[in-house]
Amino acid sequence: MLAGQWLGRYQGVNGGLILVDIDDAGDRFRGHAFIFGHQGEPGTLARIETADRSSTQTLTARLEVLHPTGPFVIARIDLPSMFPGLAFAETADIRIQATKRLLSVSWTTSTGAQGTAKLSRSEASKPSRIKPERSVRNWDQFKQFAVKLEPGHFIFRGQSNPYRLRTAFHRTRRKDLIRFIIDDITALHRTLTSRLKHLFNLRDASENAAFWNLIQHHGYPTPLLDWTNSPFVAAYFAFRHQPATATGADKVRIFMFDKRAWTSDFNQLQSATFARPHFSILEALAIENERALPQQSLSSVTNLDDVETYLQAKEVENGKRYLKVFDLPRSNRYDVLKELRLMGITAGSMFPGLDGACEDQRLRFFD
């Protein structure tokens, strides 16, 4: 009942935003809560671990202080010099009650501060609510639209189904990104050192991003989303696979995101943790990543399960349209892949190496 991502506002001395990520740990639940007040103020991180699987919990959590602008925890020894005169609580007594859609939370900190919140469960698993563009409904219309776009203004993503925009990590049952970094990334980095020529320094932000981008391209679930600068590469990934249960009425989806406007309107954070809810563009180094160049790839990074709802809220807030979708008939697949082959967009070119070459030949002779 408790597992999932929960998001909402809290009421207290000042009020603000809470993001809670909780994983199912078998006989209990574990995760983290991120509490953010006004912009420019330090945030709070609380580690959550329940005693059992009950939907009602009372627990004491140790608190850490989040930097007001950078995505990291401030050492307590540095707090007096950074924020003279301010007292920071070290623990909080927390009461949690969960229903299927709502998480009710109340707390009292060791300094006496109190707060309450009602948080909503992410709806990312529900069908997408974005309406596809009516003026582009088939492959020919999409081609005519795409060739008129200004290169570099937009980025694109192809999906074999019109489901919500959601990272591979968040499509799993897990939500706690701190656990992902401490356990998963550490273990995977150790495992891959014998197979990689380059030893990635994960403490370096650019190399850490390159490592995440590399494992994302090889199928490991991360909080990244793959994008491309080419609408036709995106089309390839949308039409690439033919599900066994496909019908003539099925659609594939191509996303078009206004990168230029988004990066101008919002700060781009290169971190998945210790940060306010965000969706940011990540142009990582292509270290040992032979697929990055032919795919004209770049990524986005987010700490949100339901990216679609977040982007739509920002569109309303700013009065701008950042994201558009095109749903095209899957029945166009044979003609689309044939035309893309003439453009040089094939499995062999997108995935340099033996796997891509074999997939390319399989599609030619058996698809």
N, C-alpha and C positions, 0 to 999 in steps of 0.2 A: 504493500500500500504506500509506503513512504518513498520507495525508489522512484527516481525521475528528476527532472529539472523543474524548479518552482520559481516563479518570478512575480514581484509585486512591490507595492509601496508599504512603508511602515510608518507608524505614528509614535512619536516620542518627544524628546526635548526639541529636536529640530525636524525630524522626519526625513525620509529619503527612500532609497531603492534597495531591495534585497534580492540577490540571486542565490539559490540553493541548489547544489548538485549532490544527489544522494544515490549511492550504489547499493545493490543487494549483496550482502556479504554472507549469505547462507543462513546463519542462526541470528543475524542482526543486520543493521544498516549502518553504513559508514559514508561520510562525505564531508563537504565544506559549505559554509555559508559566507557570502560576501555582502557586507553592509556598506552602502555609500550614502553620505550626506550630500551637502551642496558641493558644486564644482570647486576645486581648490582646497577642499578639506580632506584630511587623511581618512581613509576608510578602515574597516575592521574585518578581520578574517576569524571565523570560528570553526574549529574542528568538531564535527558531529559524529558521535558513535553511540548507538543505542545499546541497551542491555539485552533486548530481545527483539522479536518481530511484531510487537504490539503496535497498533496504530496510534496509541497515546503514549507519550514518553515524557519523563522528567529527567534532565541530565545537567551536569555542570561541564561547560566548555571552556577550554583555554583560549584566550584571545590574542591575536597578533594585530599590529598596526600596519596598514597599507599606505604606501607613499601617495600623496595627493595627485601627482602627475605621472610618475613612472610606475610600471607594472612590477613592483617588488615589495617585499616586507621590510620594514625598518627595524633594525636591531634596537631593543629597548634601551640599551646603554646610550644610544644616540638621541633618544626622544627629548630629554631635557634641553639639549642645545638647539634642536631643530624647532621645538615648540615650547619655549619657556613659559612657565606658569600654567600649562595645561596638564591635567591628570588623566592618565589612560588606564582604564580598567584592565585587570589581568585575567579575570574569569567572569563568567555569566551563568546564572542559574536559568535554565531554559525549559519551557513546557511546550510540547508539540502535540497537535492532534490533527490527524490526516483523514480525509475522505477521498473518494475517487478523484475529485477535481480540485479540492481546496485543502491547503495546509494552513492551519491556524497556529500562530506562534506568539508567545509572550515571554518576556525575560526581565531579569533584574541583574545588573552588573555589580561587581565588587565595589564600585564607587557609588552605588545607589541609583544609577540611571535605569529607567524603565522604558519598555516599549512593547508594542503589539503590532502584529501584521497578519493579513490574510493574503496568502500567495496562491496564484493559479498554476495548475500543472500545465506544462507545455502541450500544445495541440499539434505538434509537428507530425504526428502519425496520421492525422486526418487528411482527407483529400485537399488538394490545393484549391485556394479561393481566387487565384489570379485568373482573370478572363483573358483568353488568347486574343491576339490581334485579328480582327475580322477581315481586314484588307489582305491578309496573307494566309491562305488556307491550303495551298498545295506547293509542290516543289518548284514549279515554274514561277509562281508569284514570289516565292522566297528568293530565288536567284535574282530576279529583276530588282527586288528590294535591296538585297545585300550588296550588289555591285555599285550602288549609288552612295553607299555609306563612306564617310571619311575615315581612312585608316588611322587607327590609334585612338579614336574617340570612344569606341565601345569595345567590350569584351564579350565573349560568347561561351556557352556551355550546352552540350548536347546530352539529353537523357532519353533512354529507350522507352520511358513511360512519363506521363504528365504528373508525376508526384511532386510534392513540395521540395523546395530547395533545402537540402539538409546534408550535413557532412557524413562521411562513412562512419566516423566515430560515434556521432550522435544517433545514427541509425541502429547502432547496437543497443543493448540494454544498459550500457554503462554511460555515466554522465560526469563523473568526477575527474576533471582534467589534471588536478594535482597528483592523484594516484597514477594517471596515465604517464605523466612526466617522470615521477619518481620510480615507478615499477616498470612500466612497459618500455619506455624509451631507453632506460638504463640497460635492461636485459637485451633489448634488440640491438643496441649499439655494441654491446659486448659480443653478441653472437655474430654480427656482421663484420667485425674487424678482420676475421680470417678470410673474408670474401671480397673485401674492398681494398683497393690500392691506396686510397687516401684515408688517413686516420682523422675523422671528424672531431673537432674540438667543440663539444656541445656547450661550453661556457662562452664561446664566441657567438654572438647573435646571428651573424651572417652564415656561419657554418652550421649552427643549429637549424636555421631555416632551410638550408640546403639539404641537410639530412632528412628532415621531415618531408621535404618535397620529393626526395628520392624514394623514400619508403612508400609515400602516397602513390607515386607512379608505378610501384610494384605491388600494389594491392593491399598494403597494410592500412587499417582504418586510422585516420588522423582527423583532427578538427580543421583540416584544409579542404577546400573545394577546388577541383581542377577547372581552369578557364583557358581559353585560347583567344589570340588576337584575330583569328580567322573564322568567319561565319561558316566557311565550307569545311574546315576541320571539325567544327562543332557539329555540323550536319553528319559527318562521317561517324562520329561517336553516337549520335542519336540513332542512326540507321544500322550501325555495325552488327548488332546481334538480332537474331530472329527468335523470339521466345517460342517454345514448343506449343504454347496455348494461344498463339496469336490468331486474331480474326481480322477480317477485312475492314472492320470498323475501328480498329485500334489506331491510336495516335502516338507519335513520338513528340518530344518537346525540345525546342531550342530556346535558351534564354539569351537575351541581349541586355547587358548591364552598362549604364552610362558611367564608365570609369572616370572620365574627365570631370564630370559634375560632382560625383561622389567624393573623389579625392580632393577636390577644391572645397567642398562644404564641410568635410569631417576629417579630424585628425586620424591618421592611419597608424594603428598600433600593431607592432610585430610580436605580439604575445597572446597566448591563449589563456593565461591565468593572471590573477592578481589585478585584473583590470575591469572597469565598468563594462556592461554589455556592449559589444561592438562587432562590426563586420568590416574588415580591413583588407586591402589589396596587398599581396605579398609577391614581390618579384625576386625570387630567390636565386642564388648562384646555382648554375647547373653542374655542380661538381659530380663527376661520374654518372651523370644523368644524360645518356645519349638520346633519350626521347624528348627532352625539353625543346631542342631547336626545331626538329621537323614538325612538332606539334604546335609551334609558336605559343608555348604554354606560359602561363603565370597562374598564381593561386590566390585564393582568399583565405583568411584565417578568422575564426570566430569562436567565442565562448558560448554561443547560443544554440540551443536545439532547434528552435523554430525561427529560422532566418527569414522566412517569408513574411511572417507577422511583423517582425522588427523593421524590415525594409518598407513595408506598407505604412507603418506608423511614421517613419521618417519622411515618406512622401507626403503624407497629410500635414505633418509638422512644417515642412518647407515649401509645400505647394508645388512640388516638382515630381516628375515621373522618372525614376531611376531604373526600373526593371520592367522589361516587356517580355512576353513569351509568344512563341509561335508553335502551334500544335498542327503537325502535318500528318497526312495519312500514312500509316505504315505500309499500305499497299503500294506506295511509290518506291519501295525499297530497292527493287532490282534496277530500275532506271536511275535512281539516285546514285547507287554505288557504281554503276557503269560510267556515269558522267564524272564522278569524283575520281575514278581510275584514270580517265583521260586528263584530269588536272594533276595527276601524280599523287593523289591522296589515297593510299592503300594501306593495308596492314603492314606490308613490307616497308613502306616509307615511314609510317607512324611509329613502328616498333622495330628499330634496327636490331638485327640479330636473328637467331634461328627461329625463335617463336613467331616473330612477325612474318618471316619468309614462309613458314609452314602455313600460318593462317591465311596469308595472301593466296597461296596456291590451293588451299582447301576451298576458299571462297570461289576461286575461278573454276574449279573442276567438280565440286560437290554441292555448292550452295543452291 
